[in-house]
Amino acid sequence: GAGVSQSPSNKVTEKGKDVELRCDPISGHTALYWYRQRLGQGLEFLIYFQGNSAPDKSGLPSDRFSAERTGESVSTLTIQRTQQEDSAVYLCASSFRDTESLHFGNGTRLTVT
Amino acid sequence: GQNIDQPTEMTATEGAIVQINCTYQTSGFNGLFWYQQHAGEAPTFLSYNVLDGLEEKGRFSSFLSRSKGYSYLLLKELQMKDSASYLCAVRTGGGNKLTFGTGTQLKVEL
């Protein structure tokens, strides 16, 4: 596609449920990033993929968070046993190389009730 | 730790010039980015500085002083559509792992 695509755009879930967020990067972009943006706060780095490997997953807040990427394309971010503090916009970004500017998707707004 | 500071809000008049400052204290420096984010939309890339000095791109310019840990984004001939949040971000190592400031919400008024 023309840009980074994320789905769903909005997700409301009950506390304790698992959620899966999807990111389709720009075709040919080898680097993929997940960020989280809480209301009124800056973007918070979660994890970075180069190809299918994740050289840096230092930003994942807890072991409830995991991410994978297959085929140097789609990535999924999974949050298990969601908590209210997980409510945020989850942004995915990709770049052609890991030194070029990021292209962001519109994000998934997650609300945990 | 990593610390990036920018003003929370700014207001300016259509047609005027506004300067948004960003100071940073990070372990490592490998470039500074400015992004624009309209409400409910994805951040979009504006500028990149890795060497000291001014980078100009149309109505937008960005300045960097590495010794002072300081950058600014200069917006000229402000338009109503420039009302948005402006995010300062520092790349501190390999890859594109960016540390973002909380953003400056700019409001352009008539």
Backbone of each chain as ProteinMPNN parsed JSONL, in Angstrom:
{"seq_chain_A": "GAGVSQSPSNKVTEKGKDVELRCDPISGHTALYWYRQRLGQGLEFLIYFQGNSAPDKSGLPSDRFSAERTGESVSTLTIQRTQQEDSAVYLCASSFRDTESLHFGNGTRLTVT", "coords_chain_A": {"N_chain_A": [[0.821, -1.198, 0.0], [0.211, 2.383, -0.034], [0.933, 3.65, 2.281], [1.782, 3.205, 5.792], [-0.181, 0.82, 7.321], [-2.537, 0.269, 9.864], [-4.369, -1.906, 11.99], [-6.897, -2.929, 14.361], [-8.443, 0.348, 13.921], [-9.574, 1.379, 16.143], [-9.961, -0.014, 19.385], [-11.807, -1.435, 21.885], [-11.623, -2.981, 24.934], [-12.144, -5.375, 27.569], [-10.752, -5.273, 30.806], [-8.183, -7.572, 31.461], [-8.529, -9.137, 29.231], [-7.015, -10.439, 26.204], [-5.333, -8.696, 23.553], [-4.722, -8.099, 20.072], [-2.746, -6.314, 17.915], [-2.305, -5.015, 14.665], [0.127, -4.379, 12.12], [0.86, -3.165, 8.941], [3.585, -2.561, 7.111], [5.128, -0.113, 4.897], [5.673, -1.324, 1.671], [8.699, -3.021, 1.139], [10.071, -1.742, 3.102], [12.445, -2.355, 5.511], [12.839, -1.944, 8.181], [10.978, -1.777, 11.178], [8.888, -0.329, 13.622], [7.428, -0.109, 16.858], [5.551, 2.133, 18.745], [4.213, 3.764, 21.643], [1.651, 5.972, 22.603], [0.545, 7.735, 25.148], [-2.187, 9.6, 26.498], [-1.587, 12.994, 26.29], [1.112, 12.663, 26.516], [4.511, 12.035, 25.385], [5.719, 10.131, 22.524], [6.449, 6.76, 23.161], [8.988, 4.469, 22.938], [8.69, 1.072, 22.007], [9.464, -1.43, 20.659], [11.726, -2.639, 18.146], [12.121, -3.831, 14.861], [14.363, -5.319, 12.616], [14.193, -6.484, 9.564], [13.092, -9.721, 10.192], [13.984, -10.007, 12.732], [14.372, -8.867, 16.124], [16.247, -6.518, 17.226], [16.13, -4.763, 19.331], [14.223, -4.718, 22.009], [13.767, -3.328, 24.215], [11.932, -1.499, 25.164], [9.509, -2.668, 25.759], [6.928, -2.821, 28.094], [6.311, -4.821, 29.971], [6.211, -8.404, 30.611], [3.791, -9.015, 29.59], [3.539, -7.952, 27.175], [4.229, -8.582, 23.789], [5.76, -9.033, 20.576], [5.783, -9.8, 17.114], [7.199, -10.425, 13.885], [6.662, -11.366, 10.62], [7.918, -12.673, 7.562], [9.248, -10.361, 6.789], [7.368, -8.411, 6.714], [4.269, -7.957, 7.704], [3.532, -7.059, 11.081], [2.676, -8.025, 14.399], [1.464, -6.841, 17.458], [1.036, -8.005, 20.615], [-0.921, -7.855, 23.479], [-1.263, -9.223, 26.536], [-3.692, -10.115, 29.011], [-4.879, -7.499, 29.535], [-4.514, -4.277, 31.067], [-5.811, -1.322, 32.663], [-3.972, 0.732, 32.482], [-2.81, 0.227, 30.095], [-4.179, 1.517, 28.172], [-3.999, 3.523, 25.382], [-2.668, 5.136, 22.416], [-1.403, 3.09, 19.975], [1.28, 3.171, 17.941], [2.633, 2.353, 14.813], [5.572, 2.282, 12.856], [7.567, 2.525, 9.883], [10.655, 2.19, 8.048], [12.828, 2.586, 5.203], [15.506, 1.97, 5.447], [17.313, 1.438, 8.515], [18.199, 3.889, 9.2], [16.856, 5.944, 8.147], [14.172, 8.395, 7.862], [11.198, 7.936, 9.803], [8.086, 6.498, 8.806], [4.913, 6.851, 9.82], [2.025, 4.957, 10.843], [-1.568, 5.478, 11.256], [-2.231, 4.601, 13.722], [-3.504, 2.559, 16.471], [-6.132, 3.004, 18.56], [-6.368, 2.066, 21.765], [-8.577, 1.138, 24.25], [-8.993, 0.221, 27.496], [-11.368, -1.12, 29.528]], "CA_chain_A": [[0.0, 0.0, 0.0], [0.925, 3.641, -0.136], [1.443, 4.066, 3.571], [1.721, 2.208, 6.852], [-1.568, 0.543, 7.649], [-2.71, -0.385, 11.152], [-5.735, -2.318, 12.296], [-8.001, -2.024, 14.055], [-8.152, 1.748, 14.237], [-10.027, 1.529, 17.52], [-10.254, -1.278, 20.055], [-12.231, -1.338, 23.275], [-11.566, -4.318, 25.494], [-12.297, -5.441, 29.012], [-9.556, -5.594, 31.587], [-7.921, -9.004, 31.58], [-8.579, -9.792, 27.914], [-5.851, -10.272, 25.338], [-5.599, -7.99, 22.297], [-3.687, -8.212, 19.051], [-2.741, -5.152, 17.033], [-1.613, -5.395, 13.433], [0.768, -3.31, 11.35], [1.361, -3.47, 7.59], [4.505, -1.466, 6.768], [5.281, 0.212, 3.483], [6.346, -2.409, 0.98], [10.13, -2.82, 0.94], [10.705, -1.183, 4.301], [12.96, -3.468, 6.308], [12.809, -1.603, 9.608], [9.613, -1.563, 11.688], [8.941, 0.128, 15.013], [6.195, 0.11, 17.61], [5.589, 3.169, 19.774], [2.957, 3.959, 22.383], [1.413, 7.379, 22.943], [-0.513, 7.937, 26.125], [-2.804, 10.918, 26.395], [-0.806, 14.106, 26.821], [2.513, 12.296, 26.694], [5.279, 11.807, 24.172], [5.775, 8.768, 22.023], [7.288, 5.89, 23.978], [9.487, 3.358, 22.138], [8.407, -0.258, 22.53], [10.277, -2.484, 20.057], [12.222, -2.363, 16.804], [12.459, -4.985, 14.038], [15.136, -5.187, 11.385], [13.772, -7.748, 8.975], [12.252, -10.484, 11.111], [14.568, -10.084, 14.075], [14.114, -7.7, 16.978], [17.486, -6.21, 17.94], [15.891, -3.93, 20.505], [12.867, -4.82, 22.568], [13.955, -2.799, 25.565], [10.833, -0.643, 25.578], [8.302, -3.408, 26.134], [6.753, -2.481, 29.514], [6.256, -6.006, 30.836], [6.15, -9.648, 29.834], [2.469, -9.151, 28.976], [3.668, -7.401, 25.821], [5.108, -9.296, 22.872], [5.55, -8.655, 19.182], [6.482, -10.617, 16.136], [7.128, -9.972, 12.496], [6.89, -12.5, 9.721], [8.084, -12.386, 6.146], [9.708, -8.974, 6.64], [6.213, -7.595, 6.35], [3.309, -7.663, 8.762], [3.91, -7.25, 12.471], [1.579, -7.987, 15.368], [1.781, -6.541, 18.853], [0.052, -8.681, 21.461], [-0.947, -7.49, 24.898], [-2.04, -10.225, 27.29], [-4.264, -9.713, 30.31], [-4.789, -6.046, 29.473], [-4.766, -3.465, 32.246], [-6.294, 0.007, 32.294], [-2.837, 1.596, 32.12], [-2.411, -0.062, 28.722], [-4.951, 2.389, 27.291], [-3.101, 4.443, 24.68], [-2.61, 4.932, 20.973], [-0.224, 2.301, 19.605], [1.699, 3.612, 16.62], [3.633, 1.567, 14.109], [6.294, 3.061, 11.859], [8.553, 1.761, 9.132], [11.606, 2.962, 7.259], [13.499, 1.775, 4.199], [16.667, 1.476, 6.196], [17.115, 1.829, 9.911], [18.742, 5.222, 9.458], [16.049, 6.946, 7.455], [13.055, 8.91, 8.655], [10.097, 7.003, 10.026], [6.749, 6.738, 8.266], [4.002, 6.329, 10.828], [0.619, 4.673, 10.584], [-2.488, 6.317, 12.032], [-2.313, 4.101, 15.084], [-4.664, 1.866, 17.034], [-6.499, 3.567, 19.872], [-6.794, 0.982, 22.643], [-9.219, 1.538, 25.5], [-9.239, -0.924, 28.376], [-12.398, -0.705, 30.494]], "C_chain_A": [[0.861, 1.257, 0.0], [1.551, 4.045, 1.18], [1.418, 2.91, 4.55], [0.261, 2.047, 7.282], [-1.648, -0.201, 8.978], [-4.167, -0.763, 11.344], [-5.775, -3.032, 13.643], [-7.623, -0.579, 14.36], [-8.549, 2.061, 15.669], [-10.319, 0.159, 18.101], [-10.621, -0.984, 21.504], [-12.272, -2.756, 23.816], [-11.727, -4.259, 26.996], [-10.965, -5.804, 29.664], [-9.414, -7.108, 31.714], [-7.944, -9.755, 30.263], [-7.255, -9.564, 27.176], [-6.262, -9.498, 24.083], [-4.404, -8.161, 21.355], [-3.828, -7.042, 18.091], [-1.857, -5.472, 15.83], [-1.027, -4.18, 12.736], [1.256, -3.853, 10.015], [2.293, -2.332, 7.171], [4.468, -1.164, 5.278], [6.115, -0.892, 2.834], [7.822, -2.084, 0.752], [10.848, -2.215, 2.133], [11.148, -2.321, 5.215], [12.881, -3.201, 7.808], [11.378, -1.268, 10.031], [9.671, -1.296, 13.185], [7.523, 0.183, 15.581], [6.464, 1.165, 18.68], [4.224, 3.229, 20.449], [2.852, 5.448, 22.737], [0.237, 7.463, 23.896], [-0.988, 9.38, 26.028], [-1.92, 11.971, 27.053], [0.673, 13.799, 27.02], [3.201, 12.097, 25.348], [5.205, 10.367, 23.729], [6.82, 7.975, 22.808], [7.692, 4.672, 23.135], [9.167, 2.024, 22.803], [9.399, -1.291, 21.992], [10.615, -2.121, 18.625], [12.57, -3.693, 16.121], [13.34, -4.549, 12.873], [14.936, -6.517, 10.655], [12.842, -8.44, 9.957], [12.805, -10.557, 12.531], [14.361, -8.776, 14.818], [15.374, -7.385, 17.778], [17.263, -5.438, 19.238], [14.439, -4.043, 20.915], [12.854, -4.248, 23.969], [12.785, -1.976, 26.072], [9.559, -1.376, 25.963], [8.116, -3.297, 27.649], [6.769, -3.691, 30.453], [6.182, -7.251, 29.955], [4.738, -9.916, 29.299], [2.484, -8.687, 27.512], [4.629, -8.26, 25.001], [4.795, -8.847, 21.457], [6.309, -9.613, 18.295], [6.299, -10.017, 14.755], [7.486, -11.152, 11.608], [7.047, -12.009, 8.291], [8.543, -10.975, 5.85], [8.56, -8.064, 6.24], [5.398, -7.303, 7.609], [3.907, -7.929, 10.147], [2.652, -7.229, 13.333], [2.151, -7.704, 16.749], [0.672, -7.146, 19.692], [0.203, -8.215, 22.892], [-1.834, -8.496, 25.6], [-2.548, -9.625, 28.59], [-4.215, -8.184, 30.443], [-5.177, -5.397, 30.797], [-5.2, -2.075, 31.784], [-5.14, 0.92, 31.881], [-2.297, 1.291, 30.722], [-3.171, 0.814, 27.72], [-4.047, 3.463, 26.706], [-3.336, 4.281, 23.18], [-1.293, 4.206, 20.667], [0.102, 2.599, 18.145], [2.772, 2.68, 16.07], [4.299, 2.476, 13.077], [7.259, 2.151, 11.115], [9.499, 2.709, 8.417], [12.344, 2.015, 6.329], [14.769, 1.147, 4.77], [16.537, 1.998, 7.606], [17.738, 3.171, 10.24], [17.92, 6.314, 8.799], [14.824, 7.321, 8.271], [11.924, 7.89, 8.709], [8.827, 7.471, 9.33], [5.767, 6.062, 9.216], [2.65, 5.96, 10.237], [-0.247, 5.561, 11.457], [-2.734, 5.793, 13.438], [-3.566, 3.301, 15.383], [-4.921, 2.473, 18.404], [-7.073, 2.432, 20.711], [-7.375, 1.56, 23.926], [-9.523, 0.287, 26.294], [-10.202, -0.476, 29.47], [-12.427, -1.601, 31.729]], "O_chain_A": [[2.09, 1.185, 0.031], [2.587, 4.71, 1.2], [1.079, 1.781, 4.193], [-0.43, 3.025, 7.566], [-0.927, -1.174, 9.2], [-5.076, -0.048, 10.924], [-4.798, -3.672, 14.032], [-6.597, -0.32, 14.989], [-7.938, 2.903, 16.327], [-10.849, -0.72, 17.421], [-9.855, -0.369, 22.246], [-12.893, -3.634, 23.216], [-11.48, -3.228, 27.622], [-10.169, -6.56, 29.107], [-10.367, -7.822, 32.025], [-7.442, -10.875, 30.173], [-6.495, -8.643, 27.476], [-7.391, -9.624, 23.608], [-3.261, -8.338, 21.777], [-4.897, -6.811, 17.526], [-0.811, -6.109, 15.955], [-1.606, -3.094, 12.757], [1.964, -4.858, 9.955], [1.816, -1.23, 6.901], [3.843, -1.887, 4.501], [7.128, -1.33, 3.38], [8.16, -1.017, 0.24], [12.078, -2.177, 2.176], [10.336, -3.145, 5.638], [12.858, -4.136, 8.608], [10.661, -0.56, 9.324], [10.409, -1.953, 13.919], [6.559, 0.481, 14.875], [7.452, 1.104, 19.412], [3.216, 2.797, 19.889], [3.834, 6.085, 23.118], [-0.916, 7.287, 23.503], [-0.277, 10.257, 25.538], [-1.554, 11.852, 28.222], [1.4, 14.587, 27.625], [2.549, 12.003, 24.309], [4.704, 9.499, 24.443], [7.919, 8.458, 23.078], [6.829, 3.927, 22.673], [9.35, 1.862, 24.01], [10.092, -1.951, 22.766], [9.878, -1.383, 17.971], [13.218, -4.559, 16.709], [13.082, -3.531, 12.23], [15.451, -7.55, 11.083], [11.918, -7.826, 10.49], [12.162, -11.108, 13.425], [14.196, -7.717, 14.213], [15.562, -7.91, 18.875], [18.106, -5.459, 20.135], [13.544, -3.526, 20.246], [12.036, -4.633, 24.805], [12.65, -1.772, 27.278], [8.617, -0.751, 26.45], [9.023, -3.634, 28.41], [7.197, -3.582, 31.602], [6.101, -7.165, 28.73], [4.51, -10.925, 28.632], [1.58, -8.986, 26.732], [5.709, -8.618, 25.469], [3.707, -8.346, 21.174], [7.342, -10.162, 18.679], [5.39, -9.229, 14.497], [8.484, -11.838, 11.826], [6.394, -11.054, 7.869], [8.261, -10.442, 4.777], [8.746, -7.079, 5.525], [5.797, -6.505, 8.458], [4.669, -8.875, 10.354], [1.692, -6.515, 13.04], [3.178, -8.255, 17.147], [-0.503, -6.833, 19.497], [1.303, -8.182, 23.443], [-3.021, -8.609, 25.295], [-1.918, -8.749, 29.184], [-3.582, -7.652, 31.355], [-6.033, -5.886, 31.535], [-4.973, -1.703, 30.633], [-5.313, 1.787, 31.025], [-1.43, 2.006, 30.22], [-2.826, 0.839, 26.539], [-3.408, 4.219, 27.438], [-4.092, 3.416, 22.738], [-0.216, 4.658, 21.054], [-0.686, 2.318, 17.242], [3.693, 2.276, 16.78], [3.645, 3.342, 12.496], [7.712, 1.137, 11.647], [9.184, 3.88, 8.207], [12.478, 0.822, 6.601], [15.046, -0.038, 4.589], [15.741, 2.899, 7.869], [17.808, 3.561, 11.405], [18.266, 7.492, 8.891], [14.481, 6.652, 9.246], [11.727, 7.097, 7.789], [8.53, 8.664, 9.269], [5.795, 4.843, 9.388], [2.189, 6.563, 9.268], [0.259, 6.306, 12.296], [-3.372, 6.46, 14.252], [-4.554, 3.357, 14.651], [-4.061, 2.462, 19.284], [-8.14, 1.9, 20.402], [-6.74, 2.37, 24.601], [-10.228, -0.604, 25.82], [-9.897, 0.431, 30.244], [-13.235, -1.383, 32.631]]}, "seq_chain_B": "GQNIDQPTEMTATEGAIVQINCTYQTSGFNGLFWYQQHAGEAPTFLSYNVLDGLEEKGRFSSFLSRSKGYSYLLLKELQMKDSASYLCAVRTGGGNKLTFGTGTQLKVEL", "coords_chain_B": {"N_chain_B": [[19.921, 8.629, 31.894], [17.317, 9.611, 29.58], [16.336, 12.769, 28.472], [14.126, 15.036, 27.195], [13.095, 18.234, 26.482], [10.426, 20.417, 25.761], [8.327, 23.258, 25.12], [4.96, 23.131, 26.337], [2.696, 24.296, 25.171], [2.004, 26.673, 22.577], [1.038, 29.793, 21.146], [0.3, 31.524, 18.186], [0.106, 34.021, 15.588], [-1.628, 34.043, 12.478], [0.366, 34.221, 9.559], [2.577, 35.101, 10.884], [5.838, 34.486, 12.454], [7.102, 31.664, 14.177], [8.985, 30.159, 16.787], [9.937, 27.079, 17.947], [11.317, 25.616, 20.655], [13.699, 23.094, 21.684], [15.277, 21.211, 24.071], [17.781, 18.859, 24.974], [18.977, 16.078, 26.854], [20.8, 13.449, 26.553], [21.99, 10.049, 26.535], [24.257, 9.575, 24.355], [24.122, 10.601, 20.954], [22.686, 10.773, 17.826], [21.489, 12.225, 15.881], [18.723, 14.495, 15.294], [15.258, 14.836, 15.13], [12.336, 16.436, 13.806], [8.864, 16.193, 14.019], [5.543, 16.565, 12.763], [2.29, 16.506, 14.107], [-1.02, 16.23, 13.541], [-4.149, 16.403, 15.24], [-5.361, 13.248, 16.089], [-4.117, 12.06, 13.986], [-1.367, 10.472, 12.142], [2.06, 11.019, 13.082], [4.09, 13.117, 11.019], [7.064, 13.375, 9.123], [9.232, 16.156, 9.419], [11.834, 17.413, 9.586], [15.408, 16.883, 9.762], [18.346, 16.919, 11.649], [21.786, 16.452, 11.972], [24.264, 17.495, 12.056], [25.731, 20.536, 13.342], [23.98, 23.592, 12.874], [21.804, 25.234, 10.486], [18.998, 23.921, 8.864], [17.099, 24.351, 6.055], [13.828, 24.201, 4.768], [11.636, 25.084, 2.723], [8.916, 26.727, 4.21], [9.667, 25.901, 6.646], [12.264, 25.612, 9.027], [15.082, 24.122, 10.655], [17.214, 24.079, 13.454], [20.318, 23.157, 14.933], [22.375, 22.757, 17.785], [24.829, 20.938, 18.915], [26.654, 21.053, 21.019], [25.336, 22.529, 22.904], [23.122, 21.035, 23.33], [20.666, 21.574, 22.035], [17.919, 22.524, 20.024], [15.914, 24.104, 17.536], [12.745, 24.621, 15.929], [11.673, 26.456, 13.267], [8.971, 28.194, 12.079], [7.699, 29.832, 9.353], [5.597, 32.449, 7.953], [3.024, 31.682, 8.97], [0.267, 29.442, 8.755], [-3.205, 28.597, 9.101], [-3.489, 25.868, 8.973], [-1.184, 24.972, 10.108], [-1.577, 24.582, 12.723], [-1.012, 22.302, 15.145], [0.571, 19.497, 16.806], [3.995, 19.585, 17.603], [6.698, 17.547, 17.466], [9.707, 16.824, 19.004], [12.507, 14.77, 18.563], [15.098, 12.542, 19.485], [17.667, 10.6, 18.145], [19.439, 8.061, 19.549], [21.166, 5.988, 19.215], [22.091, 3.101, 17.332], [20.07, 2.158, 14.52], [16.641, 3.263, 14.324], [15.676, 4.022, 16.79], [13.983, 6.238, 18.517], [13.895, 8.828, 20.925], [11.306, 10.63, 22.186], [10.18, 13.984, 22.812], [7.496, 15.482, 24.736], [6.028, 16.95, 23.043], [4.942, 19.985, 21.435], [2.117, 21.862, 21.482], [0.865, 23.739, 19.02], [-1.031, 26.568, 18.372], [-2.555, 28.334, 15.885], [-3.778, 31.477, 15.335], [-6.232, 33.783, 13.992]], "CA_chain_B": [[18.576, 8.622, 31.351], [17.063, 10.469, 28.42], [15.426, 13.849, 28.813], [13.894, 15.985, 26.1], [12.148, 19.243, 26.956], [9.866, 21.392, 24.835], [7.167, 23.888, 25.734], [3.735, 22.351, 26.157], [1.77, 24.978, 24.266], [2.353, 27.981, 22.048], [0.013, 30.416, 20.311], [0.875, 32.504, 17.267], [-0.862, 34.645, 14.668], [-1.489, 33.706, 11.058], [1.286, 35.085, 8.845], [3.738, 35.418, 11.72], [6.91, 33.494, 12.582], [7.156, 31.093, 15.521], [10.145, 29.299, 17.035], [9.665, 26.071, 18.968], [12.615, 25.164, 21.166], [13.829, 21.739, 22.221], [16.576, 20.92, 24.685], [17.882, 17.429, 25.23], [20.099, 15.492, 27.585], [20.667, 12.023, 26.238], [23.21, 9.249, 26.493], [24.464, 9.32, 22.94], [23.379, 11.456, 20.022], [22.923, 10.364, 16.445], [20.557, 12.951, 15.02], [17.512, 15.036, 15.902], [14.148, 14.896, 14.185], [11.085, 17.122, 14.124], [7.675, 15.642, 13.382], [4.278, 17.281, 12.954], [1.182, 15.582, 14.321], [-2.351, 16.788, 13.693], [-4.964, 15.626, 16.174], [-5.939, 12.018, 15.556], [-3.409, 11.59, 12.79], [-0.008, 9.983, 12.331], [3.144, 12.005, 12.963], [4.743, 13.166, 9.716], [8.43, 13.866, 9.202], [9.472, 17.522, 8.976], [13.236, 17.758, 9.369], [16.434, 16.071, 10.406], [19.656, 17.561, 11.813], [22.787, 15.654, 12.662], [25.389, 18.411, 12.233], [25.347, 21.863, 13.807], [23.6, 24.555, 11.853], [20.415, 25.436, 10.086], [18.487, 23.214, 7.69], [15.894, 25.057, 5.608], [12.983, 23.447, 3.841], [10.419, 25.864, 2.5], [8.552, 27.608, 5.32], [10.153, 25.317, 7.891], [13.722, 25.494, 9.197], [15.44, 23.545, 11.944], [18.571, 24.429, 13.872], [20.892, 22.27, 15.941], [23.66, 22.987, 18.437], [25.103, 19.726, 19.689], [27.367, 21.382, 22.251], [24.36, 23.067, 23.858], [21.978, 20.138, 23.454], [19.571, 22.503, 21.746], [17.411, 22.617, 18.666], [14.636, 24.786, 17.382], [12.014, 24.537, 14.672], [11.186, 27.786, 12.912], [7.898, 28.15, 11.092], [7.457, 31.167, 8.811], [4.333, 32.66, 7.222], [2.128, 30.707, 9.564], [-1.067, 29.237, 8.205], [-4.096, 27.948, 10.075], [-3.247, 24.424, 8.926], [0.013, 24.647, 10.887], [-2.012, 24.239, 14.081], [-0.717, 20.881, 15.309], [1.602, 19.231, 17.807], [5.312, 19.439, 16.992], [7.434, 16.596, 18.289], [11.161, 16.78, 18.901], [12.934, 13.401, 18.865], [16.537, 12.327, 19.365], [18.14, 9.237, 17.907], [20.553, 7.952, 20.489], [22.065, 4.88, 18.904], [21.852, 2.506, 16.029], [18.672, 2.007, 14.167], [15.817, 4.461, 14.414], [15.056, 4.127, 18.102], [13.919, 7.659, 18.828], [13.308, 9.276, 22.186], [10.489, 11.799, 21.858], [9.643, 14.892, 23.793], [6.044, 15.372, 24.886], [5.376, 17.689, 21.965], [4.475, 21.356, 21.634], [0.846, 22.093, 20.793], [0.846, 25.084, 18.436], [-2.326, 27.059, 17.921], [-2.433, 29.503, 15.018], [-5.016, 32.255, 15.396], [-6.371, 34.859, 13.005]], "C_chain_B": [[18.469, 9.583, 30.189], [16.051, 11.525, 28.83], [15.34, 14.821, 27.652], [12.797, 16.939, 26.531], [11.718, 20.16, 25.824], [8.669, 22.025, 25.52], [5.905, 23.09, 25.412], [2.819, 22.976, 25.106], [2.369, 26.283, 23.788], [1.192, 28.477, 21.187], [0.678, 31.468, 19.44], [-0.203, 32.96, 16.29], [-0.582, 34.234, 13.226], [-0.585, 34.722, 10.362], [2.562, 35.398, 9.604], [4.786, 34.309, 11.642], [6.883, 32.956, 14.014], [8.357, 30.162, 15.615], [9.815, 28.355, 18.184], [11.009, 25.471, 19.391], [12.555, 23.742, 21.723], [15.214, 21.602, 22.827], [16.61, 19.441, 25.056], [19.129, 17.104, 26.04], [19.956, 13.994, 27.414], [22.02, 11.344, 26.312], [23.415, 8.829, 25.051], [23.615, 10.261, 22.1], [23.743, 11.035, 18.601], [21.876, 11.0, 15.537], [19.307, 13.393, 15.763], [16.469, 15.252, 14.819], [13.053, 15.81, 14.717], [9.973, 16.473, 13.308], [6.499, 16.554, 13.682], [3.167, 16.254, 13.136], [-0.118, 16.362, 14.508], [-3.173, 15.836, 14.551], [-5.57, 14.406, 15.487], [-5.242, 11.457, 14.336], [-2.011, 11.097, 13.136], [0.982, 11.136, 12.326], [3.742, 11.95, 11.564], [6.082, 13.872, 9.846], [8.532, 15.289, 8.67], [10.931, 17.765, 8.639], [14.142, 16.863, 10.179], [17.724, 16.869, 10.47], [20.586, 16.575, 12.507], [24.064, 16.479, 12.893], [24.873, 19.76, 12.701], [24.96, 22.753, 12.632], [22.135, 24.508, 11.53], [20.107, 24.637, 8.825], [17.186, 23.887, 7.289], [15.153, 24.234, 4.581], [11.668, 24.204, 3.703], [10.139, 26.794, 3.668], [9.124, 27.126, 6.646], [11.676, 25.266, 7.889], [13.972, 24.844, 10.55], [16.916, 23.785, 12.191], [19.028, 23.455, 14.945], [22.215, 22.825, 16.468], [23.927, 21.792, 19.337], [25.788, 20.043, 21.013], [26.415, 21.898, 23.323], [23.179, 22.116, 24.064], [20.68, 20.859, 23.143], [19.215, 22.474, 20.269], [16.199, 23.533, 18.665], [14.065, 24.538, 15.993], [11.409, 25.909, 14.421], [10.14, 27.658, 11.817], [7.597, 29.583, 10.646], [6.1, 31.224, 8.125], [3.273, 31.667, 7.675], [0.77, 30.678, 8.888], [-1.9, 28.49, 9.239], [-3.817, 26.442, 10.121], [-1.993, 23.996, 9.687], [-0.328, 24.36, 12.353], [-1.908, 22.725, 14.249], [0.235, 20.743, 16.49], [2.922, 18.998, 17.084], [6.208, 18.653, 17.954], [8.92, 16.653, 17.979], [11.602, 15.374, 19.317], [14.424, 13.252, 18.608], [16.82, 10.86, 19.113], [19.433, 9.063, 18.697], [21.507, 6.82, 20.156], [21.813, 4.361, 17.519], [20.378, 2.342, 15.75], [17.916, 3.306, 14.336], [15.059, 4.506, 15.729], [15.14, 5.581, 18.524], [13.339, 7.865, 20.211], [12.61, 10.587, 21.898], [10.271, 12.688, 23.07], [8.13, 14.757, 23.831], [5.293, 16.163, 23.831], [4.949, 19.081, 22.391], [3.224, 21.553, 20.812], [0.819, 23.544, 20.321], [-0.558, 25.414, 17.956], [-2.094, 28.318, 17.114], [-3.783, 30.195, 14.983], [-5.025, 33.33, 14.311], [-5.894, 36.193, 13.573]], "O_chain_B": [[19.425, 10.284, 29.858], [15.036, 11.219, 29.456], [16.347, 15.357, 27.189], [11.702, 16.515, 26.9], [12.539, 20.618, 25.03], [8.058, 21.416, 26.397], [5.798, 22.461, 24.36], [2.245, 22.282, 24.267], [3.143, 26.923, 24.499], [0.466, 27.689, 20.581], [1.529, 32.221, 19.914], [-1.273, 32.359, 16.187], [0.572, 34.097, 12.819], [-0.742, 35.929, 10.543], [3.523, 35.906, 9.026], [4.654, 33.345, 10.888], [6.664, 33.716, 14.958], [8.702, 29.47, 14.657], [9.454, 28.799, 19.273], [11.733, 24.896, 18.578], [11.51, 23.265, 22.166], [16.215, 21.853, 22.156], [15.587, 18.853, 25.407], [20.169, 17.752, 25.927], [19.111, 13.354, 28.04], [23.062, 11.983, 26.169], [22.825, 7.855, 24.582], [22.522, 10.66, 22.502], [24.913, 10.951, 18.227], [21.433, 10.399, 14.558], [18.884, 12.76, 16.73], [16.758, 15.777, 13.744], [12.87, 15.94, 15.927], [10.102, 16.236, 12.107], [6.459, 17.226, 14.712], [3.105, 15.258, 12.416], [-0.295, 17.063, 15.503], [-2.926, 14.631, 14.585], [-6.208, 14.518, 14.44], [-5.711, 10.498, 13.724], [-1.53, 11.273, 14.255], [0.765, 12.131, 11.635], [3.887, 10.872, 10.987], [6.216, 14.846, 10.586], [7.992, 15.603, 7.608], [11.251, 18.257, 7.557], [13.73, 16.192, 11.126], [18.155, 17.434, 9.466], [20.219, 15.947, 13.5], [24.841, 16.196, 13.805], [23.708, 20.092, 12.482], [25.538, 22.672, 11.548], [21.339, 23.845, 12.195], [20.858, 24.673, 7.85], [16.265, 23.985, 8.1], [15.737, 23.657, 3.663], [10.722, 23.992, 4.461], [11.01, 27.562, 4.078], [9.077, 27.84, 7.648], [12.297, 24.922, 6.884], [13.177, 24.994, 11.477], [17.747, 23.71, 11.285], [18.233, 22.988, 15.76], [23.058, 23.296, 15.705], [23.317, 21.655, 20.397], [25.534, 19.379, 22.018], [26.664, 21.723, 24.516], [22.32, 22.383, 24.904], [19.711, 20.766, 23.897], [20.079, 22.408, 19.395], [15.542, 23.708, 19.691], [14.787, 24.283, 15.029], [10.711, 26.453, 15.277], [10.397, 27.082, 10.76], [7.277, 30.44, 11.47], [5.526, 30.198, 7.764], [2.708, 30.92, 6.877], [0.205, 31.703, 8.508], [-1.365, 27.836, 10.134], [-3.9, 25.821, 11.18], [-1.762, 22.803, 9.89], [0.535, 23.945, 13.127], [-2.616, 21.964, 13.59], [0.65, 21.733, 17.093], [2.966, 18.298, 16.072], [6.432, 19.054, 19.096], [9.33, 16.541, 16.823], [11.118, 14.847, 20.319], [14.948, 13.777, 17.625], [16.278, 9.985, 19.789], [20.389, 9.82, 18.531], [22.566, 6.712, 20.774], [21.373, 5.097, 16.635], [19.549, 2.386, 16.658], [18.535, 4.36, 14.479], [13.923, 4.977, 15.777], [16.212, 6.093, 18.846], [12.41, 7.169, 20.621], [13.228, 11.542, 21.427], [10.187, 12.213, 24.202], [7.549, 14.004, 23.048], [4.07, 16.066, 23.728], [4.635, 19.322, 23.556], [3.253, 21.43, 19.587], [0.755, 24.466, 21.134], [-1.185, 24.642, 17.231], [-1.497, 29.272, 17.612], [-4.8, 29.588, 14.647], [-3.984, 33.727, 13.789], [-5.938, 37.21, 12.88]]}, "name": "protein", "num_of_chains": 2, "seq": "GAGVSQSPSNKVTEKGKDVELRCDPISGHTALYWYRQRLGQGLEFLIYFQGNSAPDKSGLPSDRFSAERTGESVSTLTIQRTQQEDSAVYLCASSFRDTESLHFGNGTRLTVTGQNIDQPTEMTATEGAIVQINCTYQTSGFNGLFWYQQHAGEAPTFLSYNVLDGLEEKGRFSSFLSRSKGYSYLLLKELQMKDSASYLCAVRTGGGNKLTFGTGTQLKVEL"}
